[in-house]
């Protein structure tokens, strides 16, 4: 008796069909898994594809700009590691992967450009964190204040090296701007410039670091904002500090004192105000960006490369 044709396929043909179905099933699982978010990304495929569209759209959104900046920093880190080494780069690499997630959070500390993870931080640091540099600045208070008064008396004008940042006397006289010395201004304040060069932890070689005289006039308030990174501390040397001037960082208020330094982590949400009378004059500080003490030497070198003013 002849068997029906489909029975004649035999055991081997049925095994082949089973293997085919198994391979198709595994391929389907692979395709489904490829759409899941990578570790360290807070959102799934929708955010990833949305970010891609933002980057590819001409004049794209803020999210696209941030993703583009993050990609550039990742490429720069890879270039640095290729030239030198990946040793000690773990936290930087982790920080770049997690920056997108951080930007989506509502937090009291949220640097908008680069966050280095596992860095212990508080809004205000004790003097011991940078004792040498603080003592150098405070020892030169009189000289620094005298040079400030000389440039101030020439008038707050862009032709005199000043940058006006808004109404009510908010202005800066930069000595270093984004890691580059402002030569003409440094020549106007030679002893202040030499004092900066004596500091051990001054960020003078990358765009995260600046130094200069900052003015805030009576009645002015600077709204809540975050600094770009938690890898630095801002050191404020009080030069002229009228009453009713206040700095609030991470919900903690502090006042400046003439001749003394405050160490501030400005990656925390912060506000500045001068509520004194008009006759009190401006609040004046020398602001200097110093490395966070928990950033290792290898990480500082890599960040100098990644945030080089030449890039």
C-alpha positions, 0 to 999 in steps of 0.5 A: 500500500502506497503512503500519501506523498506528505508521509514520504517526506520522511523523518529527515525532512520533518527535522529540517522543517523543525530546525527552520522554524526554530531558526525563524523563532530565534531571529524574531527574538533577536529582532525584538531584543535589539529594540530594547534600550541599552543599559544606562539609557532611561528610555526605550526605543521611542526616545532613541529614535526621537533623539536620532530625528532631532539630530538629523533635523536641520536646526534640531531641538535642544535634545538633539544638540545635547546628544550631538555634544555627547557623541562628540565627547565620546569620540574625543574620549576614544581618541584620547584612550587610543593615544594614551590609555583606557586606564582610569577612564571608567568614570568618565565613560560611565558619565558620558553614557548616563548624561542623557538620563541625568538631563531628563531628571528633576534634581537639585544637582544637575550639571548640564554638560558633563557629570562625573559619577561617584563623586562625593559632593555638597553645595559648599566645601570646607577650606581643607579641600583646597587649603593651599590655593585658598591661603594663596588667594587670601594672602594676596587679597589686598593686591588683588583688590587694588588691581580690581579697583584700578580697572573698575575706575577706568569704567565698565566698558567692552573697550576696557575688557569688561563683559556686561551680563545684564542689567543692574550692574551684572558684569565680569572682567575675565582673566581666563575665559573657557580655558584661555587667558585674556591677554589684555586683561591679564596685563592690566592685573599682572599680580593677580595673574601671577597669583592664579599661576601659583594655584595648584588646582586652577583649571587653566587648560580646558573650557570648563575653567575660568577666572575673573572679577564678577560684579553684581549691582544692588537690587539684582537677582540671578535666577536659578541655574546649574553649572556645566559640570561637577568636576570643578569647584568655584572659589569665590574670594570676597573683595567687596561684600555689602550687606544683604548679598547672598548665595544660595546653593542646593538650598543652603544660603551663604554670605561672602566675606571680604578677604575670605574664600567660599568653595562652591559646587555650582553644579547644584541649583543656585541663585545669587542676590544683592538686596542692599541699598543703591548706595552700598555699591556692587558686590565684587568677587574674584571667581576662580575654577578649581578641580574637584578634589575627588577628580584623579590626575588621569581624569584631569588629563583626559578632561583637559583633552576632551574639553580643550579650547582648540576643539 
